[in-house]
Amino acid sequence: MTGVGAASVWVTKTPQDGNSIYGFTCAQSEEDEKTGELNFIALIRASQAGEEIAADRFPDEMWIRKSSNERKKLRHIFMANGLFAVSGAFAEIMSRHDMGPNTLHPVRLLKKNRRTAYEGEYLLLNLCAKKEGFDPERSRNFQSSRHPLAKGRISGIFGHDDFAVSSAVLDGPDLWMDPTLFSSHFVKGAFAEELIAARMFHRTLPEREPLARCRVIGPDGAELAAGRRASVGRTHPSGL
């Protein structure tokens, strides 16, 4: 692994940040409301648990609920009724890097009137790549978690170098979730650098980095050099 930022790992809470959760609904969800079934809830739970999901389970059209706020513009990565979603621009960057088992599923996103589509391309993300690399002994600004697999939970406010991860996460896919750090999502290397350069993440709180650099700990316990120390906070605009 060579090049600028080859050993860099970054963590984000952006998809599940309150300002990135949009009130979409879909036919499956509304059908469950009528019948009392929990099929769509089961899909959401499977998605957020990082399970591999068959393509035909994902909705191909979603719209803003009448009771929800209608955003003029959507972010590049967000939650659509509990499902991970990304813009076409984000997906294009993904296509140039190692995504492992993660998959994308096109979705048409509509406004409340169910006729006007949001401008641009959007896809639902089945984020099912997992790595366990979180090092709680060398990390700070995280909370305890009741989840049986988790050693901690990502907090509301965190910054660069607050989290430490094992160098083992440098192998494999460039986008993953870590079940030992609940509600966290990680990116690395050239993929992370390209996301930063393209301004794919937006600051929602002054005290929190939308994409925070992690400290990478080698097998001998020493910290690896992270390459270029780019600051997302200085290069990215405030939230939309």
The 8 nearest C-alpha neighbors of each residue, nearest first, counted from 0:
[[1, 5, 2, 6, 169, 188, 170, 4],
 [2, 0, 5, 3, 4, 6, 188, 189],
 [1, 3, 5, 4, 0, 189, 226, 188],
 [2, 4, 226, 5, 227, 1, 189, 188],
 [3, 5, 226, 7, 188, 6, 227, 225],
 [6, 4, 188, 2, 1, 3, 7, 0],
 [5, 7, 225, 4, 188, 8, 226, 224],
 [8, 6, 225, 4, 188, 187, 5, 226],
 [9, 7, 187, 213, 186, 212, 188, 6],
 [8, 10, 212, 211, 186, 213, 185, 187],
 [11, 9, 185, 211, 184, 210, 212, 186],
 [12, 10, 210, 184, 13, 209, 183, 185],
 [11, 13, 183, 15, 14, 16, 184, 182],
 [12, 14, 16, 15, 11, 209, 19, 77],
 [15, 13, 77, 78, 16, 12, 19, 76],
 [16, 14, 13, 12, 17, 20, 19, 78],
 [15, 17, 13, 19, 18, 14, 12, 20],
 [18, 16, 19, 20, 15, 13, 14, 21],
 [17, 19, 16, 20, 203, 21, 15, 238],
 [18, 20, 77, 16, 17, 14, 78, 21],
 [21, 19, 78, 17, 18, 77, 15, 79],
 [20, 22, 79, 23, 78, 19, 80, 77],
 [23, 21, 67, 63, 80, 64, 79, 24],
 [24, 22, 63, 62, 80, 79, 64, 21],
 [23, 25, 62, 61, 64, 80, 63, 28],
 [26, 24, 61, 28, 27, 29, 62, 60],
 [25, 27, 29, 28, 30, 24, 61, 58],
 [28, 26, 30, 25, 29, 39, 31, 58],
 [27, 29, 31, 25, 30, 26, 39, 24],
 [28, 30, 32, 26, 31, 27, 25, 33],
 [31, 29, 27, 33, 32, 28, 26, 34],
 [30, 32, 36, 34, 28, 35, 33, 29],
 [31, 33, 29, 30, 35, 34, 28, 36],
 [34, 32, 30, 31, 35, 29, 36, 28],
 [35, 33, 31, 36, 32, 30, 37, 29],
 [34, 36, 31, 32, 33, 37, 30, 38],
 [37, 35, 31, 34, 38, 32, 30, 33],
 [36, 38, 40, 39, 31, 41, 35, 32],
 [39, 37, 41, 40, 36, 42, 31, 27],
 [40, 38, 42, 41, 28, 37, 27, 43],
 [39, 41, 43, 37, 42, 38, 44, 28],
 [40, 42, 38, 44, 39, 43, 37, 45],
 [41, 43, 39, 45, 40, 44, 46, 38],
 [44, 42, 40, 46, 45, 41, 81, 82],
 [45, 43, 41, 47, 46, 42, 48, 40],
 [44, 46, 42, 48, 50, 43, 47, 41],
 [47, 45, 43, 49, 44, 48, 50, 42],
 [46, 48, 44, 49, 45, 43, 82, 50],
 [49, 47, 45, 46, 50, 44, 127, 178],
 [50, 48, 127, 46, 47, 126, 45, 51],
 [51, 49, 45, 127, 48, 46, 52, 47],
 [52, 50, 127, 49, 125, 53, 46, 100],
 [51, 53, 50, 54, 125, 56, 46, 45],
 [52, 54, 55, 56, 51, 57, 125, 50],
 [55, 53, 56, 57, 52, 104, 102, 103],
 [54, 56, 57, 53, 58, 52, 59, 104],
 [57, 55, 54, 53, 58, 52, 42, 39],
 [56, 58, 55, 54, 59, 104, 123, 53],
 [59, 57, 60, 56, 106, 25, 61, 27],
 [58, 60, 106, 107, 105, 57, 61, 104],
 [59, 61, 107, 106, 58, 108, 25, 62],
 [62, 60, 25, 108, 24, 23, 109, 107],
 [63, 61, 109, 23, 110, 24, 108, 113],
 [64, 62, 23, 111, 110, 22, 24, 65],
 [65, 63, 67, 66, 23, 24, 22, 111],
 [64, 66, 67, 111, 63, 68, 112, 69],
 [67, 65, 64, 68, 22, 63, 69, 111],
 [68, 66, 64, 22, 65, 69, 63, 23],
 [69, 67, 70, 66, 22, 63, 21, 65],
 [68, 70, 67, 71, 63, 110, 111, 22],
 [71, 69, 72, 68, 73, 21, 110, 63],
 [70, 72, 69, 73, 117, 239, 110, 68],
 [73, 71, 70, 74, 117, 239, 118, 69],
 [74, 72, 70, 75, 71, 117, 239, 77],
 [75, 73, 76, 77, 72, 239, 86, 19],
 [74, 76, 86, 85, 199, 89, 73, 77],
 [77, 75, 85, 74, 84, 14, 86, 78],
 [78, 76, 14, 19, 84, 20, 83, 74],
 [77, 79, 20, 83, 82, 14, 81, 84],
 [78, 80, 82, 21, 23, 81, 84, 83],
 [81, 79, 23, 82, 22, 24, 78, 21],
 [80, 82, 79, 43, 78, 83, 47, 20],
 [83, 81, 79, 78, 80, 43, 84, 46],
 [82, 84, 78, 124, 123, 77, 79, 14],
 [85, 83, 123, 77, 124, 122, 76, 78],
 [86, 84, 76, 75, 122, 121, 89, 123],
 [85, 87, 121, 75, 89, 88, 120, 90],
 [86, 88, 120, 90, 121, 89, 91, 85],
 [87, 89, 91, 86, 90, 92, 75, 120],
 [88, 90, 86, 92, 87, 91, 85, 75],
 [91, 89, 93, 87, 92, 88, 86, 94],
 [90, 92, 88, 94, 93, 89, 87, 95],
 [91, 93, 89, 94, 90, 95, 88, 96],
 [94, 92, 90, 91, 95, 96, 89, 98],
 [95, 93, 91, 92, 96, 90, 98, 97],
 [94, 96, 93, 92, 91, 97, 190, 98],
 [97, 95, 93, 94, 98, 190, 173, 92],
 [98, 96, 172, 173, 99, 95, 171, 93],
 [97, 99, 172, 101, 173, 96, 174, 100],
 [98, 100, 172, 101, 97, 128, 171, 173],
 [101, 99, 128, 98, 127, 102, 51, 126],
 [102, 100, 126, 127, 98, 125, 99, 128],
 [101, 103, 125, 124, 100, 104, 126, 98],
 [104, 102, 124, 123, 122, 125, 105, 101],
 [103, 105, 123, 122, 106, 124, 102, 54],
 [106, 104, 122, 121, 123, 59, 103, 107],
 [107, 105, 59, 122, 60, 121, 108, 104],
 [106, 108, 60, 59, 61, 109, 121, 105],
 [109, 107, 61, 62, 116, 117, 60, 106],
 [110, 108, 116, 62, 113, 115, 117, 61],
 [109, 111, 63, 62, 113, 112, 115, 116],
 [112, 110, 63, 113, 65, 62, 64, 109],
 [111, 113, 114, 110, 115, 109, 62, 63],
 [114, 112, 111, 109, 110, 115, 62, 116],
 [115, 113, 112, 116, 109, 110, 111, 62],
 [116, 114, 109, 110, 113, 112, 117, 111],
 [117, 115, 109, 108, 110, 118, 114, 107],
 [118, 116, 109, 108, 119, 115, 110, 72],
 [117, 119, 116, 120, 72, 108, 73, 115],
 [120, 118, 117, 121, 87, 86, 116, 88],
 [119, 121, 87, 86, 122, 118, 107, 105],
 [122, 120, 86, 87, 85, 106, 105, 119],
 [121, 123, 105, 104, 106, 85, 84, 103],
 [124, 122, 84, 104, 103, 83, 105, 85],
 [123, 125, 103, 83, 84, 126, 102, 122],
 [124, 126, 102, 101, 127, 103, 46, 123],
 [127, 125, 101, 124, 49, 128, 175, 102],
 [126, 128, 49, 50, 101, 51, 125, 129],
 [127, 129, 175, 100, 126, 101, 176, 99],
 [130, 128, 176, 175, 177, 127, 131, 178],
 [129, 131, 177, 132, 168, 176, 175, 128],
 [132, 130, 177, 179, 133, 178, 129, 168],
 [131, 133, 165, 164, 168, 130, 134, 167],
 [132, 134, 164, 131, 135, 163, 180, 179],
 [133, 135, 164, 163, 136, 137, 132, 138],
 [136, 134, 138, 137, 133, 150, 163, 151],
 [135, 137, 134, 138, 139, 163, 133, 162],
 [136, 138, 135, 163, 134, 139, 162, 164],
 [139, 137, 162, 135, 163, 161, 136, 134],
 [138, 140, 161, 141, 162, 137, 135, 136],
 [141, 139, 157, 161, 154, 142, 138, 156],
 [140, 142, 154, 153, 139, 152, 151, 143],
 [143, 141, 152, 151, 154, 153, 144, 140],
 [142, 144, 151, 152, 141, 145, 150, 149],
 [145, 143, 151, 152, 146, 149, 142, 150],
 [146, 144, 147, 143, 149, 151, 148, 152],
 [145, 147, 149, 144, 148, 181, 150, 151],
 [148, 146, 149, 145, 144, 150, 179, 178],
 [149, 147, 179, 146, 178, 150, 181, 180],
 [179, 148, 150, 151, 146, 180, 147, 178],
 [151, 149, 179, 180, 148, 144, 135, 143],
 [152, 150, 143, 180, 144, 149, 142, 181],
 [151, 153, 181, 142, 180, 144, 143, 141],
 [152, 154, 141, 183, 182, 181, 142, 180],
 [155, 153, 141, 156, 142, 152, 140, 157],
 [154, 156, 157, 153, 207, 141, 12, 16],
 [157, 155, 207, 154, 206, 158, 140, 208],
 [158, 156, 207, 140, 161, 208, 154, 155],
 [157, 159, 208, 211, 161, 207, 160, 156],
 [158, 160, 211, 212, 161, 213, 208, 157],
 [159, 161, 213, 162, 214, 212, 158, 163],
 [162, 160, 139, 138, 159, 158, 140, 157],
 [163, 161, 138, 213, 160, 214, 139, 164],
 [162, 164, 214, 138, 134, 213, 137, 215],
 [165, 163, 133, 132, 215, 134, 216, 214],
 [164, 166, 132, 216, 167, 215, 168, 217],
 [165, 167, 217, 168, 216, 215, 169, 164],
 [166, 168, 165, 169, 170, 132, 217, 164],
 [169, 167, 170, 166, 132, 165, 130, 171],
 [170, 168, 167, 166, 171, 6, 187, 8],
 [171, 169, 168, 167, 172, 166, 173, 0],
 [170, 172, 169, 173, 99, 168, 97, 98],
 [173, 171, 99, 98, 97, 174, 175, 170],
 [172, 174, 187, 186, 97, 98, 190, 171],
 [175, 173, 186, 172, 185, 98, 187, 128],
 [176, 174, 128, 129, 185, 184, 130, 173],
 [175, 177, 184, 129, 185, 183, 178, 128],
 [176, 178, 130, 131, 179, 180, 129, 183],
 [179, 177, 180, 181, 149, 148, 176, 131],
 [149, 178, 180, 150, 177, 148, 181, 131],
 [181, 179, 151, 152, 178, 149, 177, 183],
 [180, 182, 152, 183, 178, 149, 179, 153],
 [183, 181, 153, 152, 180, 12, 184, 15],
 [184, 182, 12, 181, 180, 153, 176, 11],
 [185, 183, 176, 11, 10, 175, 12, 177],
 [184, 186, 10, 175, 9, 174, 176, 11],
 [187, 185, 174, 9, 173, 191, 8, 10],
 [188, 186, 8, 191, 173, 7, 190, 9],
 [187, 189, 5, 7, 4, 190, 191, 6],
 [188, 190, 192, 191, 193, 5, 4, 187],
 [191, 189, 193, 188, 192, 187, 96, 194],
 [192, 190, 187, 194, 189, 193, 188, 186],
 [191, 193, 189, 195, 190, 194, 196, 188],
 [192, 194, 196, 190, 195, 191, 197, 189],
 [195, 193, 191, 197, 199, 192, 196, 198],
 [194, 196, 198, 192, 193, 197, 191, 199],
 [195, 197, 193, 198, 194, 192, 199, 234],
 [196, 198, 194, 195, 199, 193, 192, 200],
 [199, 197, 195, 196, 200, 235, 194, 201],
 [198, 200, 194, 197, 75, 195, 89, 201],
 [201, 199, 198, 209, 202, 210, 75, 235],
 [202, 200, 238, 237, 209, 236, 235, 203],
 [201, 203, 237, 238, 209, 204, 208, 236],
 [204, 202, 238, 201, 237, 205, 18, 209],
 [203, 205, 207, 206, 202, 208, 156, 209],
 [204, 206, 207, 203, 202, 208, 237, 232],
 [207, 205, 204, 156, 208, 157, 158, 203],
 [208, 206, 156, 157, 204, 205, 158, 209],
 [207, 209, 158, 210, 211, 232, 202, 157],
 [210, 208, 202, 11, 201, 200, 207, 13],
 [209, 211, 11, 208, 10, 9, 231, 212],
 [212, 210, 159, 9, 10, 208, 158, 209],
 [211, 213, 9, 159, 160, 8, 10, 210],
 [214, 212, 160, 162, 9, 163, 8, 215],
 [213, 215, 163, 160, 162, 164, 216, 222],
 [214, 216, 164, 223, 166, 222, 165, 163],
 [217, 215, 222, 165, 166, 221, 220, 223],
 [216, 218, 166, 220, 219, 221, 222, 223],
 [219, 217, 220, 216, 166, 221, 165, 167],
 [220, 218, 217, 221, 216, 222, 166, 223],
 [219, 221, 217, 218, 216, 222, 165, 223],
 [222, 220, 217, 219, 216, 223, 218, 215],
 [221, 223, 216, 215, 217, 224, 220, 214],
 [224, 222, 215, 216, 225, 217, 221, 6],
 [223, 225, 226, 222, 6, 215, 7, 214],
 [224, 226, 7, 6, 4, 223, 227, 228],
 [227, 225, 4, 3, 224, 228, 7, 6],
 [226, 228, 4, 229, 3, 225, 7, 224],
 [229, 227, 226, 230, 225, 4, 212, 7],
 [228, 230, 227, 231, 195, 192, 234, 212],
 [231, 229, 232, 233, 228, 234, 211, 159],
 [230, 232, 234, 233, 235, 229, 210, 195],
 [231, 233, 230, 235, 234, 208, 202, 209],
 [234, 232, 231, 230, 235, 236, 229, 208],
 [233, 235, 231, 232, 230, 236, 198, 195],
 [234, 236, 232, 231, 198, 233, 201, 237],
 [237, 235, 201, 238, 202, 234, 232, 198],
 [236, 238, 202, 201, 203, 239, 235, 204],
 [239, 237, 201, 203, 202, 236, 18, 204],
 [238, 237, 74, 72, 201, 73, 203, 236]]
